[in-house]
Amino acid sequence: MRRPKKHLARGSWVHAWSFSLLATVLMASTSQGQDSQDTQKEEEKPACIFSGIAWQGASISGLGYFPEGKEDEGFIEVFLPNGGRSRKYAYYGKSPLNFYQRIEIRKDDEKGTEEEKAKPKKDSDPDQKEVVEVKYLPMVSTRLDPKVKEIFLFFFKTGEEGNPYGLESIDFSLEAFPVGTYWFFSRCRTPLTIGFGLDNGQLPPLGQALIKARPDEFGDLPIRVFQSKTNIRRKVYSTIWNFTPRARTIVFLLPTPNGVKVRRFMDLAREEKPLGVRAPGQTAGESKPGKPQKP
């Protein structure tokens, strides 16, 4: 009489083991499918990655942009230093890429006469929050080339009322601007002749040139700049630069009364997570409520 009971117990154990194995297989399949979906979501790329500098005057702060290209709660402030490249930012919207200035307007400032505004205000409830309206004023924009996925922006102050900022852009991908190269920008209105390392070249007025660094026999990069005025060729700049193989360098040649002034910005090519990039699984238009993000 005991044998049938043992047989039934063994059968129950087999069924339980089979059910457990099936559940494990289903869970693994579901997890694998979820991982595949997450991978697909992570593969969504921004329309472009950008960084920049304030190449004239002081650093620029107070500008920002919307990663999705439309006004929402995801406004990100951008800091543009004048001594080097800013951090990188991700943009998912359409062209153009717009930059805004965020301002806060108190509701009290929009109502009442000047006489009422001048009156001393009574003590208010400290727990009562002041009503503030936030507005975003468009400052400057740049059109995007869909083929260019990483750009570098040169911001400058124009001094013009209603048009305070200007900017120019270049393709900043490693394919277009590889390491070991120097990108020269002439802001002079006269032609320049450049002797750079083992190479020589011409820069037309307001021209530019991308030059691969070729150090001399000592491993240095001697640079000489000549300016031609009234058929007279005069050397206006001469020095020796160190060569950094893993860097790429932007060089500005600015006019001065006696020649040129040189400004260099070196960028070490390395991996960097852009600010504003979507989190895994985040879709377009999703943003966390709260204060604007800061770099």
C-alpha positions as CSV (number, residue, x, y, z in Angstrom):
1,M,0.0,0.0,0.0
2,R,2.9,2.4,0.5
3,R,4.4,2.0,-3.0
4,P,1.6,3.9,-4.8
5,K,2.0,6.7,-2.3
6,K,5.7,6.9,-3.1
7,H,4.9,6.8,-6.9
8,L,2.4,9.7,-6.5
9,A,5.0,11.7,-4.5
10,R,7.6,11.2,-7.1
11,G,5.2,12.3,-9.9
12,S,4.3,15.4,-8.0
13,W,8.0,16.3,-7.6
14,V,8.5,15.8,-11.4
15,H,5.5,18.1,-12.2
16,A,6.8,20.8,-9.8
17,W,10.3,20.6,-11.3
18,S,8.9,20.9,-14.9
19,F,6.7,23.9,-13.9
20,S,9.7,25.6,-12.3
21,L,11.9,25.0,-15.4
22,L,9.1,26.4,-17.6
23,A,8.7,29.5,-15.4
24,T,12.5,30.0,-15.5
25,V,12.6,29.8,-19.3
26,L,9.7,32.2,-19.7
27,M,11.3,34.7,-17.3
28,A,14.6,34.5,-19.2
29,S,12.8,35.0,-22.5
30,T,10.8,38.0,-21.1
31,S,14.0,39.5,-19.6
32,Q,15.8,39.0,-22.9
33,G,13.0,40.7,-24.8
34,Q,13.0,43.6,-22.4
35,D,16.8,43.9,-22.8
36,S,16.3,44.0,-26.5
37,Q,13.7,46.7,-26.2
38,D,15.9,48.7,-23.9
39,T,18.8,48.4,-26.3
40,Q,16.6,49.7,-29.2
41,K,15.6,52.6,-27.0
42,E,19.2,53.4,-26.1
43,E,20.2,53.4,-29.8
44,E,18.0,56.5,-30.5
45,K,20.5,59.2,-31.4
46,P,20.1,63.0,-31.0
47,A,19.8,65.2,-34.0
48,C,23.1,66.7,-33.1
49,I,25.6,67.1,-30.3
50,F,27.0,70.6,-29.8
51,S,29.5,72.5,-27.7
52,G,31.0,75.9,-28.1
53,I,33.0,78.9,-26.8
54,A,32.7,82.6,-26.4
55,W,35.6,83.5,-28.7
56,Q,35.3,87.3,-28.3
57,G,35.2,89.0,-24.9
58,A,34.1,87.5,-21.6
59,S,32.4,84.2,-21.0
60,I,28.6,84.0,-21.8
61,S,26.1,82.7,-19.3
62,G,22.3,83.0,-19.2
63,L,21.6,81.3,-22.5
64,G,19.8,78.0,-22.8
65,Y,17.9,75.7,-25.1
66,F,15.2,73.0,-25.2
67,P,16.5,69.6,-26.0
68,E,13.3,68.7,-27.9
69,G,13.2,72.0,-29.8
70,K,10.0,73.3,-28.3
71,E,9.2,75.1,-25.0
72,D,8.6,72.7,-22.2
73,E,10.0,72.1,-18.7
74,G,13.3,70.7,-19.9
75,F,15.1,74.0,-20.4
76,I,18.8,73.6,-20.1
77,E,21.2,76.5,-19.4
78,V,24.4,76.6,-21.3
79,F,27.7,78.1,-20.1
80,L,30.1,79.2,-22.8
81,P,33.7,79.9,-21.5
82,N,36.1,82.2,-23.3
83,G,39.2,80.1,-22.6
84,G,38.2,76.6,-23.8
85,R,35.4,74.4,-25.0
86,S,32.2,74.1,-23.1
87,R,30.8,70.7,-22.2
88,K,28.7,68.9,-24.8
89,Y,24.9,69.1,-25.1
90,A,22.4,66.9,-26.9
91,Y,19.6,68.2,-29.1
92,Y,16.7,66.1,-30.5
93,G,14.6,68.8,-32.2
94,K,14.5,70.0,-35.8
95,S,16.5,72.8,-37.4
96,P,17.1,75.6,-36.4
97,L,18.7,75.2,-33.0
98,N,17.4,78.1,-30.9
99,F,19.0,79.7,-27.9
100,Y,16.9,81.6,-25.4
101,Q,17.2,83.7,-22.3
102,R,15.0,82.8,-19.4
103,I,13.4,85.7,-17.5
104,E,11.0,85.7,-14.5
105,I,8.2,88.3,-14.4
106,R,6.4,89.0,-11.1
107,K,2.6,89.3,-11.6
108,D,2.7,92.4,-9.4
109,D,4.9,94.2,-11.9
110,E,2.3,93.8,-14.6
111,K,-0.6,95.4,-12.7
112,G,-1.1,98.7,-10.9
113,T,0.0,102.2,-11.5
114,E,3.4,103.6,-10.9
115,E,2.1,105.3,-7.8
116,E,0.8,102.0,-6.4
117,K,4.1,100.3,-7.2
118,A,6.0,103.0,-5.3
119,K,3.9,102.5,-2.1
120,P,5.6,100.4,0.6
121,K,4.4,96.9,0.6
122,K,2.7,95.4,3.7
123,D,4.2,92.4,5.4
124,S,2.8,89.3,3.7
125,D,2.4,85.8,4.8
126,P,5.9,84.2,4.6
127,D,4.3,80.9,3.6
128,Q,2.6,82.5,0.6
129,K,4.6,82.1,-2.5
130,E,5.1,84.9,-5.0
131,V,3.4,84.3,-8.3
132,V,6.1,84.4,-11.0
133,E,5.6,84.0,-14.8
134,V,8.6,82.5,-16.7
135,K,9.2,83.7,-20.3
136,Y,11.9,82.6,-22.8
137,L,13.2,85.3,-25.1
138,P,14.8,84.0,-28.3
139,M,18.4,85.3,-28.6
140,V,20.2,83.6,-31.4
141,S,19.8,80.5,-33.6
142,T,21.7,78.4,-36.1
143,R,20.5,76.1,-38.9
144,L,21.5,72.4,-38.8
145,D,22.8,70.2,-41.5
146,P,21.2,66.8,-41.1
147,K,24.4,65.1,-42.2
148,V,26.5,66.8,-39.5
149,K,25.9,65.1,-36.1
150,E,28.4,67.1,-34.0
151,I,29.0,70.8,-34.3
152,F,31.1,73.4,-32.6
153,L,29.6,76.9,-32.1
154,F,31.5,80.2,-31.9
155,F,29.4,82.7,-29.9
156,F,30.2,86.4,-29.9
157,K,28.5,89.5,-28.7
158,T,27.4,91.9,-31.4
159,G,26.6,94.9,-29.3
160,E,23.5,95.5,-31.4
161,E,20.1,96.2,-29.7
162,G,17.6,93.4,-30.4
163,N,20.4,91.2,-31.8
164,P,22.9,90.8,-28.9
165,Y,24.6,87.6,-30.0
166,G,25.9,86.0,-33.2
167,L,27.4,82.6,-33.9
168,E,29.1,80.5,-36.5
169,S,29.5,76.7,-36.6
170,I,31.8,74.0,-37.9
171,D,31.6,70.3,-38.3
172,F,33.2,69.0,-35.0
173,S,33.2,65.3,-35.7
174,L,36.5,63.4,-35.6
175,E,36.1,62.5,-39.3
176,A,35.9,66.2,-40.3
177,F,38.3,67.5,-37.7
178,P,40.7,64.6,-36.7
179,V,43.2,64.7,-33.9
180,G,46.6,66.0,-34.8
181,T,45.2,68.8,-36.9
182,Y,45.0,72.6,-36.5
183,W,42.0,74.6,-37.9
184,F,43.1,78.1,-38.7
185,F,40.6,81.0,-38.9
186,S,41.7,84.4,-40.1
187,R,39.7,87.4,-39.0
188,C,42.1,89.7,-40.9
189,R,41.0,91.5,-44.0
190,T,44.4,91.2,-45.6
191,P,46.0,87.9,-47.0
192,L,48.3,86.0,-44.6
193,T,51.1,83.5,-45.3
194,I,51.7,80.8,-42.7
195,G,54.7,78.7,-42.2
196,F,53.6,75.9,-39.9
197,G,55.9,72.9,-39.0
198,L,57.0,71.5,-42.3
199,D,54.2,73.1,-44.3
200,N,53.5,76.5,-45.8
201,G,50.2,77.9,-46.9
202,Q,48.1,81.0,-47.7
203,L,45.1,82.3,-45.9
204,P,42.8,84.6,-47.9
205,P,41.1,87.5,-46.1
206,L,38.6,86.1,-43.5
207,G,39.6,82.6,-44.8
208,Q,40.2,79.3,-43.0
209,A,42.4,76.2,-43.4
210,L,42.7,72.8,-41.8
211,I,46.3,71.8,-41.6
212,K,47.7,68.4,-40.5
213,A,50.5,69.0,-38.0
214,R,53.9,67.8,-39.2
215,P,56.6,68.6,-36.6
216,D,60.1,69.4,-37.5
217,E,63.2,67.1,-36.7
218,F,63.1,68.3,-33.1
219,G,59.4,67.3,-32.6
220,D,58.3,71.0,-32.4
221,L,55.9,73.0,-34.5
222,P,57.5,76.4,-35.4
223,I,54.9,78.8,-36.7
224,R,55.5,82.0,-38.6
225,V,52.8,84.4,-39.9
226,F,53.5,87.0,-42.7
227,Q,51.3,89.8,-43.7
228,S,51.3,91.6,-47.1
229,K,50.5,95.3,-47.3
230,T,51.2,97.6,-50.2
231,N,53.3,94.7,-51.8
232,I,55.5,94.5,-48.7
233,R,55.7,91.1,-46.9
234,R,56.3,91.5,-43.2
235,K,56.6,88.9,-40.4
236,V,54.0,89.7,-37.8
237,Y,54.1,86.5,-35.6
238,S,56.7,83.9,-34.8
239,T,57.0,81.2,-32.1
240,I,57.3,77.5,-31.4
241,W,54.3,75.3,-30.3
242,N,54.5,71.9,-28.6
243,F,52.9,69.1,-30.5
244,T,50.1,67.0,-28.7
245,P,49.2,64.0,-31.0
246,R,45.9,63.3,-29.3
247,A,44.6,66.9,-29.5
248,R,43.0,69.0,-32.1
249,T,43.4,72.8,-32.0
250,I,41.3,75.8,-33.2
251,V,43.5,78.8,-34.0
252,F,42.2,82.4,-34.4
253,L,44.3,85.0,-36.1
254,L,42.9,88.4,-35.0
255,P,44.0,91.7,-36.5
256,T,45.9,94.3,-34.4
257,P,47.4,97.7,-35.4
258,N,50.8,96.2,-35.7
259,G,50.1,92.7,-37.0
260,V,48.1,89.8,-35.7
261,K,47.1,88.3,-32.3
262,V,46.7,84.5,-32.0
263,R,44.2,82.7,-29.8
264,R,44.3,78.9,-29.5
265,F,41.7,76.5,-28.1
266,M,42.9,72.9,-27.7
267,D,40.5,70.0,-27.5
268,L,41.5,66.5,-26.2
269,A,39.4,64.0,-28.0
270,R,37.7,61.8,-25.4
271,E,34.4,60.2,-24.7
272,E,31.9,62.5,-22.9
273,K,28.2,62.0,-22.1
274,P,26.3,65.1,-23.3
275,L,24.0,67.0,-21.0
276,G,20.4,66.7,-22.1
277,V,20.7,63.1,-23.6
278,R,17.6,61.0,-23.0
279,A,17.6,58.4,-20.3
280,P,17.1,54.7,-21.5
281,G,13.4,54.3,-22.2
282,Q,12.6,58.0,-22.2
283,T,10.6,59.2,-25.1
284,A,10.3,62.5,-26.9
285,G,8.5,65.2,-24.8
286,E,9.1,63.5,-21.5
287,S,10.7,65.8,-18.9
288,K,10.9,65.9,-15.2
289,P,9.1,68.8,-13.6
290,G,11.1,71.3,-11.7
291,K,13.7,74.0,-12.1
292,P,15.7,74.3,-15.4
293,Q,18.7,72.1,-15.6
294,K,22.1,73.7,-15.2
295,P,25.5,72.5,-16.6
